[in-house]
Amino acid sequence: MATDRNLNVEDLDLDGLRGVCGQLKSDSARLQDKIDSAKREQQIAAVIRHADEDTPDDLTRREAREIWDFACDLIKKRRVDDVWDAYRMTGTSIQVVDKETVRLEITTAYDGQYFESFYVELVFGRKRIRVGRHTIPYFVPFHTIIDQYLNSSIKLFVSTLSTYLNAYVNRRQQAYVTQQAFVDVLLGPIQTSFAIDYVYFVIKPSVESPQPATVRLVYSDLKATLPDKVSVVREGLSDDEMERKAARKWCKQRRDLLKRDALPVAMKEVTLFIHSFNSSSVLK
């Protein structure tokens, strides 16, 4: 009910006067809240501005401490809110460890299937967030991610970690699926580095390719799921120029496929005419 400053109270009955009084009290309370909030913000700004100096003249030391604590709690709450926003964005789950600590659980997935989870504990201090215990693999540039994002953007901190971890699992599972699906055309097991940023395997000789073909994949960017460097070499070629030219063409075609497609998909094309095999249970 809006009040009219030119309202003639003589025209109102008792209930109407009560309504006007109630509305005026409500308006007064809202106005006082705004005044108190504005004053509080000014006091917070003053205390933070003079954090390393003496207490502002118009505040006692106790009042300044109370306002400082309030400001720290407010900042902490906003940072926790940022964590929840990051959770909603990436699907990361959150567990409250204690009043100062939350545990992030980043779950990885490949081809619609969930794999292992990695944990990071965030400890909320008065001014900054720090990392407690975690299970992030050593090859992820964790300290760089902390320095860049932890106290500036929780969303970027979580999403960047999630990208690295999911890319690692993606590369690992690509190698595993390829090993299982193409065991009949591979000369020995696929070899990888721990971070799966280097992959090595040999394709058996065939009618189309009488020599074994050595394949090396390098992932310079650990956020990537496709290699940026691919080497395909046919071993034991003769000195015949026609044979070497055909081999170079064959290798280039395979390099292009391995750079363009995920490893299991590329290998299906690479070995299409080499051997007949049935990988329908693994590849879609």
N, C-alpha and C positions, 0 to 999 in steps of 0.2 A: 504494500500500500504506500503510494507516494504521498508526501505531505505538500501542502500548498501554503506558501508563506503569507498569502493574502487571504487565507481562510478566516472567515468570521466564526469565532467559537460560539457565538450566541445562536448560530444556526444548527449547532450539533446537540444531539441528546447525550445522555451519560455514556452509553456504549461507544458513540462516536468519539467522545473526548478520550475515553480509555484507549481506543485504537490509535488516535493521534499521539498520545503519550508513549505508547508502546513503540511506535515507529520511530519517534524521536530518540528514545533510549537506544534502540537498535542502531540507528544511524550514528549516534554518539559513540557507541561501543566500537563500531567498525572504524570510525575516524581515529579513536584512541589507539586501536591496534596498529593502524598505519603509522601513527606518530611514534609509538613505541618501537615498531619494527625499524623505522627509519633511524631513530636514535640509536638502536642496538647496532645497526649496520655501521653508523658513524663511529661508535665506540670500538667495534671490532677493527675497523680500518685504522683507527688511531693506535690501538694496542699493537696490531701487527706492524704498523709503520714504525713504532718506537720499541720493537721487540728487544733490540739490543741496547736500548737507552733507558733513561729514567721513566717512571710511570707518568703518563699525561697529567697535567696539572689538575684537571677537573675530576680525576678518579683517584680513589684510594688504592693502595697496593692490593688489597683483598679484592676489590671490585675488578681491578685489571686482571688479576689471576682468574677470577670467575669468567670474565669475558674471553680471556685467552683459551681457557678450557672449552668454553662453548664453541669458539671458532674452530678449534682443533677437532672437536666432535663433529661439527658440521662438515668440515672438509673430509673427515674420515667417512661420514655417511655418504657423501656424494661419491667418493671413490668406490665404496661398496656398491652403490647404485650402478656405477660404471661397470663393475664386475658382473652384476646381474644382467645389464644390457648386453655385455659380451656373451654371456651364457645364452641369452635368447637368440643372439645372432648366429652363433656357431654350434649350438647344441652341447656345449661343454657343461658338465654337471658340477655342482658346487656343494661342498660339505663344510659346515661350520665346525672348526676344531675347538676354538675358544673365543673369548670376546675380542681378541686381537687378530685371530688367524682364520683364514678360510683355505680350503683345499680345492684346487681345480682339478678335474679329471677330464682329460682330453682323449676321447675315444676315436680310434682310427678305423677306416673302412676301405674296402676294395671290391669293386664289382657288386655292390649291394650287400656285401657281407661284412659284419663287424669283426675287428681283430683286437689287439691288445690296447689297453689304456695307459696313458702316462700321467703322472701326478706332479703338481706344483703347489707348494704352500706359500701363500702371500700373507705377510705380517704387516699390519697397518700401524705405523707409528704416528706420532703427532704431526710430523711434517711430511714424511715420505713413506712409501711402501717398499719393503724389502722382501727378497725371496728366502724362504726357509728351506725345508727339505724338498727334494724333487727327484724324479726318475728320468729326466731328459737325457737322451744319449749324448755321449761326449762330442760327436761330430756335428751336432746342431750348434750354430754360433749363439749359444744361449746368453752369454755375457753381453754380446753386442745387442741382442734383442732387448735385454734388460735395460741397458744404457739408453737405447733409442726410444723405448715405448713405455716402460713400466710406470713411470711417474708423469707421463704426458698423455698417454692414451691406452687405457686398459684394453679397449676393443682391438687396437692394432697389435698390442702385445699378445693377446690370446689368438687372434686370427693368424698372425705370422707364425707363432708356434705350431698351430694346427696345420698350416700349409706345409711346413717342414716335415712334421711327423707323418702326415698322410702321404706326402710324396715318397718318403722313405718306405713305408709299408706298400705303397703302390709299386715301386720299383722291385721290391723284394718278391711280392706276389707274382709280378710279371715273370720274373726269372723262374719261380717255382712252377707256375702253370706251364711255361714253355718246356721245362725239363720233363714234366709229367706227360705232356701232349706229344712231344716230338722225340721221345727217347729212342725210337727206331732210326732216326736220321742223325742223331748227335753222336759224335765220337768221344765218349766219356761225359762226365757230369759238367754242368755249367759252373764256372768259377766266378766268384764275386768278391769284392771288398766288403768290409763289415758294413759300411754305409750304403752299399749297393750303388756307388757312384762309378764303379768300374765293373764291367761284365765281360767275360771271355768264354768262348766255346768254339768247337770245331764241328763242321758239318761233314758227314761221311762222303766219300767218293760215290759217284753215281754214273749212269750212262750219259746224262747231260753234262756232268762235271766230273771227269775221271780223276781229278785231284781233290784232296780234302780242302775245304775252305775254312780259313781261320777268321773268326769274327771278334772284334773288340768294340765295346761301346763305352763311351765316357760321358758322364753327366757332370759338367762343370758347375752347374747351378743345382744345389741340393734341394731347391724347391721344385725342380723340374721332374716330370715323369717320362719325358722323351730325351734321348741322348742328343747332344750337340756335336759330338765327334763320333764318327763311325768308320771303322776300318774293316774291309772285307778283302781277303787276300787268298788267291788260289795257290797252293803250294806245289812245287815240283813240275812247273811248266817246262816244256822243251824250248828249243831255240827257234822254233817255227814262228814266223811273224804273224801268220794268219791265226794260229792258235792263241798267241798272246793278245792279239787284238780282240778276238772273241771273248777271251777271259776277262779283259779289261771292261768290255761292255757288260758282261755278266755280273761282274763285281759292282759296277756303278749302279745297275738296276737294283741290286740287293741293298746297297748303301742307302739309296733314296727311299726304299721301302722301310728300312729300319729307322731312319730319321723321321719318317712321316707318321708311322703307326706304332701303337703299343706293341711290345715284343711278341706276344703270342699271335696277334693279328698279322704282323709283318712276316713272321716265320711261316705262317700258313701259305702266304704268297711265295716266299723264298723257296720253299720246298715243294711247291705245288706239282712240279713235274719231275721231282727227284725220286720220291718214293710214294707209294700209295699207303695211306694210313687212315685210321678212323679216330678222330679227336672230338667227335660230336659231344661226348660226355663232358668235355672240358671247355671247348670253344663254342660260342653261340653263333 
